[in-house]
Amino acid sequence: MHRAAFLFSLLFLCLTILPPPFVLGKSSKNDSKISIEKQYTTAKTSLRQLETDPTAGGSRKNWTKCIHIFHTIYLADPHSKYAPNCLFSLGKIHQRMFSRFKDPQDLTEAIASYNNVSSLFPENSLADDALFAVANIYLDNMHDTKKSAEFFKRIVTEYPKGDMLSKASDELKALTKDPEEPGPSPGDTSQTTKHIHVLPVKYWSSNDYTRIVIDASGPVTFKEQLLEQVGDQPRRLYIDFFNSYVDPKFRTPVPIEDGLLKRVRTGQYNTDTVRVVLDIESIASYKVFSLPDPFRVVVDVRGQNKSEPSHPEVKQPVQEIEPIKTPDKPPSEALVEATAAKSASEDIPILKALSKTPPKVPPPDVKNEGSSKIIVLHDSKKKSLVAPSLKLQAPPPKASASTTSGKTFSLAQQLGLRVKKIVLDPGHGGKDPGAMAYNLKEKDIVLKLALKLAPILEKKLGCKVILTRKRDIFIPLEERTAIANTNDADLFVSLHINSSPLTAANGIETYFLNLTSNPDAMRVAAFENATSTHQMSDLQNILSDILKNSKISESSRLAQQVQNSMIAGLERKYPHIKNLGVKQAPFYVLIGAEMPAILVEMSFISNPDDAEHLKNNHFLNSIADDISSGIQSYISNNTASLQVHNIH
């Protein structure tokens, strides 16, 4: 009975999924067309179900299955009357998937499918519909008005009798001369075309940190100013973008309400100026800087959510040092960690404010008594590690370890100092492959390594590891650091593979964020930043302010420990690998990190021997073990010394 049921299921699968030529064997061409028609009807029904049923449509796997069905039907007969419909449906599915799952790769696939309709079937009635869909993707999702206008213009010129002509004409007029723009006289389009377009605001937020990113269509001069509260006017920070324009549809206020910022407002201040206003709830400090390629302005604000207990301001809080919590955690802390775990388990980046997150454990208090500092680390019982007399109430200073039941504990462990969260950042991804050579792509190797390294760190250190990406998707550089900051990470490690025009070049090097004049370091930074060396020189000025209170020394120590561990672990098995040492360079991905942050360059993909190693799982396993050992050494050797440094 079970055998019969299995055979029936297998037959049904073949009839509904496999291409007709394989299903029907020697059946007639007419029968094949009937089969394609039935399969297409079934596929359309499945698509409608995904669009209307929230449960079915909430699974990416279901959408992927639907893609497979349409693709199979198309491949069965690329010249059938259903072929353009299948391609158009594929574009539609990817567009719907982006709306639900926010994976930029879906937009790329949608554009490709729609373009196939117009290029392979230019006479079909769906050709102009496909071009219109592509134009709207560039306009609404990618905010590329120039590219969008190109596709609207193609519809007007190539399909003057198509049903999309009227809509395309209206959109084209709106892009080339917006009637709502103040200033220019009627018929003068030069004002709009010379303006830089300010695009919609994006943000990432936690209880004590918010990052705002404002994209623009090109480099633009800007100026920020903080206005204190006057009467009923709240405290606010505004940024003026000169020689700029913002489309009316992007002028809707963006509510944030995270305790630091109330909302962000964007408007056309005058003919040539766009003003972005951040309405402040309560912030302690802010930084504004720009990044090129594409040009965007980043605003980092920091403070303490009003829902949290207030504590004296700490100029240099000991963020790396946290006490061991008791097994029974307070409900609020448990909810915070659950929220972070949920964010980390998702495949898409964190794009929503965490305004509903309960208050976290407050930061350390630093009380000044004369020239001395008393540090109080808060846990569920608020234990003080340092007495007013500044004498440690822990084991004697000479004892660096104690043994209980045969297990040795470091001083950092005895004092309850540990790293709880580490963010691993597999570089590149999606449309950005990184370095490529010998049929290898950097983005694939570093992702594979990160997936190996994460469980090792969790097992060795007992910490939580968060990945900026778990699959092949593109994430902007500034978003990667924001993920670390909003998750209150203790360490940030960005993983990369090196490359050089010289195939003989090989070795391992580790970087931390700082200014540099080293040509090799500049070359690596320029490649990883995907920008020109001229823009890199501009970045030197940007960093001068950013680095004033950053964790350079902690990052340098972390980089050294990881570099030493990798070299010690690999030189026995791979003696040709050179120790290129620890270096400093201005990497965008490290800017704004609130924790020790490093970037690791593991081998040269351009070197034939290194490329062979990178294909080998044993080599990647060794690298993962060595990096974890380096991080473990940093934690064991440095967290205690950091604590002592703050006591004296």
WOVEN-V739384 format. One record per run of one state. SS is the DSSP state (alpha for helix, beta for strand, coil for the rest). FROM is the first residue (numbers start at 1). LEN is the number of residues. Records with the same first field share a line. If there is no record, write none. Layout:
SS=FROM-LEN + FROM-LEN
//
This chain:
coil=1-1 + 18-2 + 25-4 + 53-1 + 58-2 + 77-6 + 102-2 + 121-6 + 142-3 + 159-6 + 177-13 + 195-1 + 206-3 + 217-5 + 228-2 + 231-2 + 234-2 + 243-1 + 247-1 + 251-3 + 256-5 + 271-2 + 281-4 + 292-4 + 303-28 + 346-19 + 370-2 + 377-7 + 385-1 + 387-5 + 393-8 + 405-2 + 415-6 + 427-2 + 430-2 + 433-3 + 438-2 + 462-2 + 468-9 + 487-4 + 499-9 + 514-5 + 530-3 + 550-2 + 571-8 + 586-2 + 591-5 + 605-3 + 615-2 + 648-1
alpha=2-16 + 20-5 + 29-24 + 54-4 + 60-17 + 83-19 + 104-17 + 127-15 + 145-14 + 165-12 + 190-5 + 248-3 + 331-15 + 411-4 + 442-20 + 477-10 + 519-11 + 533-17 + 552-19 + 588-3 + 608-7 + 617-31
beta=196-10 + 209-8 + 222-6 + 230-1 + 233-1 + 236-7 + 244-3 + 254-2 + 261-10 + 273-8 + 285-7 + 296-7 + 365-5 + 372-5 + 384-1 + 386-1 + 392-1 + 401-4 + 407-4 + 421-6 + 429-1 + 432-1 + 436-2 + 440-2 + 464-4 + 491-8 + 508-6 + 579-7 + 596-9
//
